[in-house]
Amino acid sequence: MKVFDRSPRPPVTSLVGYETKVRMLEARVEAERQRAVEARRLADRERVAVERIREECDRKIARVIQTANVALDEAKRRIAMIGKGS
């Protein structure tokens, strides 16, 4: 069975050690906050870049579809002309 020591603890003669630890923890929290802010900023930048790429792809797809439709219409017209010539 363990006996607990109930003798009084020595009085704290200086809070410097505690204050130093608190300042270190505050600095660590601030550094983490700064990293989080930078990560959010980077994520926003990446989101904007992805959206820009998506819009560019949509424009290119629309252009390809339009070109294909023009070519299809031209092919139908030629087929109709060949059918009339027979």
C-alpha distances in whole Angstrom, upper triangle without the diagonal:
4,7,10,13,15,18,21,22,26,29,30,34,35,35,37,34,34,37,38,35,37,40,39,38,41,43,41,42,45,46,44,47,50,49,49,52,54,52,54,57,57,57,60,62,61,62,65,66,65,67,70,70,70,73,75,74,76,79,79,79,81,84,84,84,87,89,88,90,93,93,93,95,98,97,98,101,102,102,104,107,107,107,110,112,112
4,6,9,12,15,18,19,22,25,27,30,31,31,33,31,30,34,34,32,33,37,36,34,38,40,38,39,42,43,42,44,47,46,46,49,51,50,52,55,55,55,57,60,59,60,63,64,63,65,68,68,68,71,73,73,74,77,78,77,80,82,82,83,86,87,87,88,91,92,92,94,96,96,97,100,101,101,103,105,106,106,109,111,111
4,6,9,12,15,16,19,22,25,28,30,30,32,30,29,33,34,31,33,36,36,34,37,40,38,39,42,43,42,44,47,47,47,50,52,51,53,56,56,56,58,61,60,61,64,65,65,67,70,70,70,73,75,75,76,79,80,79,82,84,84,85,88,89,89,90,93,94,94,96,99,98,99,102,103,103,105,108,108,108,111,113,113
4,6,9,12,13,16,19,21,24,26,26,29,26,25,29,30,28,29,33,32,31,34,37,35,36,39,40,39,41,44,44,44,47,49,48,50,53,54,53,56,58,58,59,62,63,63,65,67,68,68,71,73,72,74,77,77,77,80,82,82,83,85,87,87,89,91,92,92,94,97,97,98,100,102,102,103,106,106,107,110,111,112
4,6,9,10,13,16,18,21,23,24,26,24,24,27,29,27,28,32,31,31,33,36,35,36,39,40,39,41,44,44,45,47,49,49,50,53,54,54,56,59,59,60,62,64,64,65,68,69,69,72,73,73,75,78,78,79,81,83,83,84,87,88,88,90,93,93,93,96,98,98,99,102,103,103,105,108,108,108,111,113,114
4,6,9,12,15,17,20,23,23,26,24,23,27,29,27,28,31,32,31,33,36,35,36,39,40,40,42,44,45,45,48,50,50,51,54,55,55,57,59,59,60,63,64,64,66,69,69,70,72,74,74,76,78,79,79,81,84,84,85,87,89,89,91,93,94,94,97,99,99,100,103,104,104,106,109,109,110,112,114,115
4,6,9,12,15,18,20,22,24,23,22,26,27,26,28,31,31,31,33,36,35,36,39,40,40,42,45,45,46,48,50,50,52,54,55,56,58,60,60,61,64,65,65,67,70,70,71,73,75,76,77,79,81,81,83,85,86,86,89,91,91,92,95,96,96,98,100,101,102,104,106,106,108,110,111,111,114,116,116
4,6,9,12,14,17,18,21,20,20,23,25,24,25,28,29,28,31,33,33,34,37,38,38,40,42,43,44,46,48,48,50,52,53,54,56,58,59,59,62,63,64,66,68,69,69,72,74,74,75,78,79,79,81,84,84,85,87,89,90,91,93,94,95,97,99,100,101,103,105,105,107,109,110,110,113,115,115
4,6,9,12,14,15,18,17,16,20,21,20,22,25,25,25,27,30,30,31,33,35,35,37,39,40,41,43,45,45,47,49,50,51,53,55,56,57,59,60,61,63,65,66,67,69,71,71,73,75,76,77,79,81,81,82,85,86,87,88,91,92,92,94,96,97,98,100,102,102,104,106,107,108,110,112,113
4,6,9,12,13,16,15,15,18,20,20,21,24,25,25,27,29,30,31,33,35,35,37,39,40,41,43,45,46,47,49,51,51,53,55,56,57,60,61,62,63,65,66,67,70,71,72,73,76,77,77,79,81,82,83,86,87,88,89,92,93,93,95,97,98,99,101,103,103,105,107,108,109,111,113,114
4,6,9,11,14,14,14,16,18,18,20,22,23,24,26,28,29,30,32,33,34,36,38,39,40,42,44,45,46,48,49,50,52,54,55,56,58,60,61,62,64,65,66,68,70,71,72,75,76,77,78,80,81,82,85,86,87,88,91,92,92,94,96,97,98,101,102,103,104,107,107,108,111,112,113
4,6,7,10,10,10,13,15,15,16,18,20,20,22,24,25,26,28,30,31,32,34,36,37,38,40,41,43,44,46,47,49,51,52,53,55,56,57,59,61,62,63,65,67,68,69,71,73,73,75,77,78,79,81,83,84,85,88,89,89,91,93,94,95,98,99,100,101,104,104,105,108,109,111
4,7,9,10,11,13,15,16,17,19,20,22,23,25,26,28,29,31,32,33,35,37,38,39,41,43,44,46,47,48,50,52,53,54,56,58,59,60,62,63,65,66,68,69,71,73,74,75,77,79,80,81,83,84,85,87,89,90,91,93,95,96,97,99,100,101,103,105,106,107,109,111,112
4,5,7,8,9,11,13,14,15,17,19,20,21,23,24,26,27,29,30,32,33,35,36,38,39,41,42,44,45,47,48,50,51,53,54,55,57,59,60,61,63,65,66,67,69,71,72,73,75,76,78,79,81,82,84,86,87,88,90,91,92,94,96,97,98,100,102,103,104,106,108,109
4,5,5,6,8,10,10,12,14,15,16,18,20,21,22,24,26,27,28,30,31,33,34,36,37,39,40,42,43,45,46,47,49,51,52,54,55,57,58,60,61,62,64,66,67,68,70,72,73,74,76,78,79,80,82,83,84,86,88,89,90,92,94,95,96,98,99,100,103,104,106
4,5,5,6,9,10,10,12,14,15,16,18,20,21,22,24,25,27,28,30,31,33,34,36,37,39,40,42,43,45,46,48,49,50,52,54,55,56,58,60,61,63,64,66,67,69,70,71,73,75,76,77,79,81,82,83,85,87,87,89,91,92,93,95,97,98,99,101,103,104
4,5,5,6,9,10,11,12,14,15,17,18,20,21,23,24,26,27,29,30,32,33,35,36,37,39,41,42,43,45,47,48,49,51,53,54,55,57,58,60,61,63,64,65,67,69,70,71,73,75,76,77,79,80,81,83,85,86,87,89,91,92,93,95,96,97,100,101,103
4,5,5,6,9,10,11,12,14,15,16,18,20,21,22,24,26,27,28,30,31,33,35,36,37,39,41,42,43,45,46,48,49,51,52,53,55,57,58,59,61,63,64,66,67,68,70,72,73,74,76,78,79,80,82,84,84,86,88,89,90,92,94,95,96,98,100,101
4,5,5,6,9,10,10,12,14,15,16,18,20,21,22,24,25,27,28,30,31,33,34,36,37,39,40,42,43,45,46,48,49,51,52,54,55,57,58,60,61,62,64,66,67,68,70,72,73,74,76,78,79,80,82,83,84,86,88,89,91,93,94,95,97,98,100
4,5,5,6,9,10,10,12,14,15,16,18,20,21,23,24,26,27,28,30,31,33,34,36,37,39,40,42,43,45,46,48,49,51,53,54,55,57,59,60,61,63,64,66,67,69,70,71,73,75,76,77,79,81,82,83,85,86,87,89,91,92,93,95,97,98
4,5,5,6,9,10,10,12,14,15,17,18,20,21,23,24,26,27,29,30,31,33,35,36,37,39,41,42,43,45,47,48,49,51,52,53,55,57,58,59,61,63,64,65,67,69,70,71,73,74,75,77,79,80,81,83,85,85,87,89,90,91,93,95,96
4,5,5,6,9,10,10,12,14,15,16,18,20,21,22,24,26,27,28,30,31,33,35,36,37,39,40,42,43,45,46,47,49,51,52,54,56,57,58,60,61,63,64,66,67,68,70,72,73,74,76,78,79,80,82,83,84,86,88,89,90,92,94,95
4,5,5,6,9,10,10,12,14,15,16,18,20,21,22,24,26,27,28,30,31,33,34,36,37,39,40,42,43,45,46,48,49,51,52,54,55,57,58,60,61,63,64,66,67,69,70,72,73,75,76,77,79,81,82,83,85,87,88,89,91,93,94
4,5,5,6,9,10,10,12,14,15,16,18,20,21,22,24,26,27,28,30,31,33,34,36,37,39,41,42,43,45,47,48,49,51,53,54,55,57,58,59,61,63,64,65,67,69,70,71,73,75,75,77,79,80,81,83,85,86,87,89,91,92
4,5,5,6,9,10,11,12,14,15,16,18,20,21,22,24,26,27,29,30,31,33,35,36,37,39,41,42,43,45,46,47,49,51,52,53,55,57,58,59,61,63,64,65,67,68,69,71,73,74,75,77,79,79,81,83,84,85,87,89,90
4,5,5,6,9,10,10,12,14,15,16,18,20,21,22,24,26,27,29,30,31,33,35,36,37,39,41,42,43,45,46,48,50,51,52,54,56,57,58,60,61,63,64,66,67,68,70,72,73,74,76,78,79,80,82,83,84,86,88,90
4,5,5,6,9,10,10,12,14,15,16,18,20,21,22,24,26,27,28,30,32,33,34,36,38,39,40,42,43,45,46,48,49,51,52,54,55,57,58,60,61,63,65,66,67,69,70,71,73,75,76,77,79,81,82,83,85,87,88
4,5,5,6,9,10,11,12,14,15,16,18,20,21,22,24,26,27,28,30,31,33,35,36,37,39,41,42,43,45,47,48,49,51,52,53,55,57,58,59,61,63,64,65,67,69,69,71,73,74,75,77,79,80,81,83,85,86
4,5,5,6,9,10,10,12,14,15,16,18,20,21,23,24,26,27,29,30,31,33,35,36,37,39,41,42,43,45,46,47,49,51,52,53,55,57,58,59,61,63,63,65,67,68,69,71,73,74,75,77,79,80,82,83,85
4,5,5,6,9,10,10,12,14,15,16,18,20,21,23,24,26,27,29,30,32,33,35,36,38,39,40,42,44,45,46,48,50,51,52,54,56,57,58,60,61,62,64,66,67,68,70,72,73,74,76,78,79,81,82,84
4,5,5,6,9,10,11,12,14,15,16,18,20,21,22,24,26,27,28,30,32,33,34,36,37,39,40,42,43,45,47,48,49,51,52,54,55,57,59,60,61,63,64,65,67,69,70,71,73,75,76,77,79,81,82
4,5,5,6,9,10,10,12,14,15,16,18,20,21,22,24,25,27,28,30,31,32,34,36,37,39,41,42,43,45,46,47,49,51,52,53,55,57,58,59,61,63,63,65,67,68,69,71,73,74,75,77,79,80
4,5,5,6,9,10,11,12,14,15,17,18,20,21,23,24,26,27,29,30,31,33,35,36,37,39,41,42,43,45,46,48,49,51,52,54,56,57,58,60,62,62,64,66,67,68,70,72,73,74,76,78,79
4,5,5,6,9,10,11,12,14,15,16,18,20,21,23,24,26,27,29,30,32,33,35,36,38,39,40,42,44,45,46,48,50,51,52,54,56,57,58,60,61,63,65,66,67,69,71,72,73,75,76,78
4,5,5,6,9,10,10,12,14,15,16,18,20,21,22,24,26,27,28,30,31,33,34,36,37,38,40,42,43,45,46,48,49,51,52,53,55,57,58,59,61,63,64,65,67,69,70,71,73,74,76
4,5,5,6,9,10,10,12,14,15,16,18,20,21,22,24,26,27,29,30,31,33,35,36,37,39,41,42,43,45,46,47,49,51,52,53,55,57,58,59,61,63,63,65,67,68,69,71,73,74
4,5,5,6,9,10,11,12,14,15,17,18,20,21,23,24,26,27,29,30,32,33,35,36,38,39,41,42,44,45,47,48,50,51,52,54,56,57,58,60,62,63,64,66,67,68,70,72,74
4,5,5,6,9,10,10,12,14,15,16,18,20,21,23,24,26,27,29,30,32,33,34,36,38,39,40,42,44,45,46,48,49,51,52,54,55,57,59,60,61,63,64,66,67,69,70,72
4,5,5,6,9,10,10,12,14,15,16,18,20,21,22,24,26,27,28,30,31,32,34,36,37,39,40,42,43,45,46,48,49,51,52,53,55,57,58,59,61,63,64,65,67,68,70
4,5,5,6,9,10,10,12,14,15,16,18,20,21,23,24,26,27,29,30,31,33,35,36,37,39,41,42,43,45,46,47,49,51,52,53,55,57,58,59,61,63,64,66,67,69
4,5,5,6,9,10,11,12,14,15,17,19,20,21,23,24,26,27,29,30,32,33,35,36,38,39,41,42,44,45,46,48,50,51,52,54,56,57,58,60,62,63,65,66,68
4,5,5,6,9,10,11,12,14,15,16,18,20,21,22,24,26,27,28,30,32,33,34,36,38,39,40,42,43,45,47,48,49,51,53,54,55,57,58,60,61,63,64,66
4,5,5,6,9,10,10,12,14,15,16,18,20,21,22,24,26,27,28,30,31,33,34,36,37,39,41,42,43,45,46,47,49,51,52,53,55,57,58,59,61,63,64
4,5,5,6,9,10,11,12,14,15,17,18,20,21,23,24,26,27,29,30,31,33,35,36,37,39,41,42,43,45,46,48,49,51,52,54,56,57,58,60,62,63
4,5,5,6,9,10,11,12,14,15,17,18,20,21,23,24,26,27,29,30,32,33,35,36,38,39,41,42,44,45,47,48,50,51,53,54,56,57,59,60,62
4,5,5,6,9,10,10,12,14,15,16,18,20,21,22,24,26,27,28,30,32,33,34,36,37,38,40,42,43,45,46,48,49,51,52,53,55,57,58,60
4,5,5,6,9,10,10,12,14,15,16,18,20,21,22,24,26,27,29,30,31,33,35,36,37,39,41,42,43,45,46,47,49,51,52,53,55,57,58
4,5,5,6,9,10,11,12,14,15,17,18,20,21,23,24,26,27,29,30,32,33,35,36,38,39,41,42,44,45,46,48,50,51,52,54,56,57
4,5,5,6,9,10,11,12,14,15,17,18,20,21,23,24,26,27,29,30,32,33,34,36,38,39,41,42,44,45,47,48,49,51,53,54,56
4,5,5,6,9,10,10,12,14,15,16,18,20,21,22,24,26,27,28,30,31,32,34,36,37,39,40,42,43,45,46,48,49,51,52,54
4,5,5,6,9,10,10,12,14,15,16,18,20,21,22,24,26,27,29,30,31,33,35,36,37,39,41,42,43,45,46,47,49,51,53
4,5,5,6,9,10,11,12,14,15,17,19,20,21,23,24,26,27,29,30,32,33,35,36,38,39,41,42,44,45,47,48,50,52
4,5,5,6,9,10,11,12,14,15,16,18,20,21,22,24,26,27,28,30,32,33,34,36,37,39,40,42,43,45,47,48,50
4,5,5,6,9,10,10,12,14,15,16,18,20,21,22,24,26,27,28,30,31,33,34,36,37,39,40,42,43,45,46,48
4,5,5,6,9,10,11,12,14,15,16,18,20,21,23,24,26,27,29,30,31,33,35,36,37,39,41,42,43,45,47
4,5,5,6,9,10,11,12,14,15,17,18,20,21,23,24,26,27,29,30,32,33,35,36,38,39,41,42,44,46
4,5,5,6,9,10,10,12,14,15,16,18,20,21,22,24,26,27,28,30,31,33,34,36,37,39,40,42,44
4,5,5,6,9,10,10,12,14,15,16,18,20,21,22,24,25,27,28,30,31,33,35,36,37,39,41,42
4,5,5,6,9,10,10,12,14,15,17,18,20,21,23,24,26,27,29,30,32,33,35,36,38,39,41
4,5,5,6,9,10,11,12,14,15,16,18,20,21,22,24,26,27,28,30,32,33,34,36,38,39
4,5,5,6,9,10,10,12,14,15,16,18,20,21,22,24,26,27,28,30,31,33,34,36,38
4,5,5,6,9,10,10,12,14,15,16,18,20,21,22,24,25,27,29,30,31,33,35,36
4,5,5,6,9,10,11,12,14,15,17,18,20,21,23,24,26,27,29,30,32,33,35
4,5,5,6,9,10,10,12,14,15,16,18,20,21,22,24,26,27,28,30,31,33
4,5,5,6,9,10,10,12,14,15,16,18,20,21,22,24,25,27,28,30,32
4,5,5,6,9,10,11,12,14,15,17,18,20,21,23,24,26,27,29,31
4,5,5,6,9,10,11,12,14,15,17,18,20,21,23,24,26,27,29
4,5,5,6,9,10,10,12,14,15,16,18,20,21,22,24,26,27
4,5,5,6,9,10,10,12,14,15,16,18,20,21,22,24,26
4,5,5,6,9,10,11,12,14,15,17,18,20,21,23,25
4,5,5,6,9,10,11,12,14,15,16,18,20,21,23
4,5,5,6,9,10,10,12,14,15,16,18,20,21
4,5,5,6,9,10,10,12,14,15,17,18,20
4,5,5,6,9,10,11,12,14,15,17,19
4,5,5,6,9,10,11,12,14,15,17
4,5,5,6,9,10,10,12,14,16
4,5,5,6,9,10,11,12,15
4,5,5,6,9,10,11,13
4,5,5,6,9,10,11
4,5,5,6,9,10
4,5,5,6,9
4,5,5,7
4,5,6
4,6
4
